[in-house]
Amino acid sequence: MNLKEYIRNIKDFPKQGIMFRDITTLLKNPEAMKYTSEKLMDFAKGLKVDKVVGIESRGFIFGSILSEKLNAGFVPVRKPGKLPAEKEQATYQLEYGTDTLAIHKDAINPGDNVLIHDDLLATGGTMEAVCKMIEKLGGNVVQISFIIELSFLKGREKLKSYDVRSIVEYHSED
């Protein structure tokens, strides 16, 4: 299955010059959803995973599916002000600015094997910040998975010490 056929491209969103890769068109197709879930599970075969971390908000969708299939806990990483208990926070660079994410401090136990999932790898700043938070809490990042990778932005270089997997790769903004 060619997942690119199910991903909508939206020019100049969220700002001028950005080509947004929208997975809502993938999500509404049951065959594309199933294929995506199966590919992400293939990546995780043979891994011991205690927690799956999903990054707000599109990472929650397949992160939850992975956690259920891997018999692992699910941990949401959220934007500021969304988590009620004591949290760890990280600020990072985006392709188009800066942002901050948070995780509950008690979500990851020392020694937990953690698979992190998000929908898209761009510059790698978001995922790098999440990896650092998990490691600060004592977790071991055993894999990072994405549906989409924008390889021309070289985000994988920031994550070179991790096992990074993606299903669909875009080599240019087109």
Helices and strands as residue ranges (DSSP letters): G 3-6, E 8-11, E 19-22, H 24-27, H 30-44, E 51-55, H 59-69, E 73-77, E 87-94, E 97-104, E 113-121, H 125-136, E 140-150, G 151-153, G 155-159, E 164-170
